[in-house]
Amino acid sequence: MEFRHLQSFIAVAEELSFTRAALRLHIAQSPLSRRIRQLEEELGLRLFVRDRRTVTLTDAGRLLLDQARILTAQSLHFFDTARRASKGEAGIIRIGIALGTGEKINLALVEHARRFPAVEIQCKDIVSTRQNEALREFQIDVGFLRPPIDHANLRSETVFQEKFVALIPAASPLARQRRIKLRQLASEPLLVHPRDVSIGVYDKILQLYREAGVTPKSIIHTSAFPYHEAGAILVASGRGIVVGVGAMLARPALGGKVIGIPLDQPRAFIDVHVAWRKTESSPAVLAFLDTVRTVFRHPARSDSALRVS
């Protein structure tokens, strides 16, 4: 049984005329009659009673007509989905999002949903360092992460930069400043995540201290994120300050007891990349990358502002 056999059956059943059905299908009557005969032989039953003047459905034909319509609709949906998938207009894309990057990345997700509503995007919060492995092991298809990038297996492009922010207690005399220098914080303990959470951010923080010519009073490793209450409590209670990146650092928890102040220091920023496998061939994934390029392209440039790494 082929798709054309069902189409022919439905056309004859609805028109109750081989002549009108043939015109509707844009074929001659002889191939139409042949299709109906082949379908009846395959099913082992008669679908129509016909004479020179009339065509009527048999009881079996009436019973099968609704099922034929359902199968045809499902087949059309199947072929339409296949067509859209081949153009990147349908499918599933699994995305990894580094901590604190979601607000900007959501701009690309919203735009892609507008352009390709049939595409399902699944998001996972994955720390930057582990996204390289997640991409290699096909756990995600696209990653938004901070360096380092596994250039041996992945391609990446810079999508935007994040500025470093210092989180300090609102009760501190420094809290009134609009910008702050690291040398003003040298006497404070530095609260940082373990290096394997985000190697790039960890190394950049220490680099900024070296470039400022200061050393933090002490370095305390913590698993409490500063934009969650547990991490904000550490800062608010005077246990130390946090230097980091991410939109959420500008709006720390605890209702104003912790303040985020941008660092006033050269090169106090870090790149955020979009990364994917070098072998990637999925039209859906490649179309999503095009959306990312469109969303984050610099308006003053005619070429893409995404720098291939």
C-alpha angles and dihedrals in degrees: 000000000000132000090252091058091059092045090052093048092051093047094051092043092052097041096036085210130091089206095055092040091053091051090048092052093041093235136112121265095246097062089043091054089046092054092051091048091049091049093049091049092050093048093042095229143083118259099183140033108211140175132166093288110025141041120196133174120249119228088261090049092053090048093051098042096082091046090050090052091050092048091048093050090049091048092051089049089049093052092043091051090048090050092049092045090053088056095043091253095121138030141074125292120192113206131192117211123197118225113280097010100092098095094063095035089055087069089066093044092052093047093048091049088053092050098039110024092170093062115096114215117199116194128201129186104232125164113244099250093054095048092077090061093042090056094046091050094047093244089128134017101210130025131199104201148141122247146320101070124191095237092177091069106014141058120216142181129196110246103176144339129244124212121224118248131195118221113209135164114278087230092062118107087233093061092088093063121103092210131016138203124222092235087065088059098044093107093056127089111247117231111206138165119247110280095247091065092069115351093185095054094043094051092043092054092054090044090055090052090051092048090050089052094236138112123213115246087245139338116237118189114215137173092208111105113226094227090057121076095250092056094042090053090058090055096041092050092054098251090132146301130271127225113192150117137254134094092260092064088070088060106040123182130258098069101274100326088114124049128204114213124181115242116251098214136109116263092010092151140084133208123247114210136198108220136187139167118283089228094053113136104157109128089212093055094044091049090051090052088053089054090051090052091050094049096047099036113125107248093219094061130071094205125059115288090209109107113215110231 
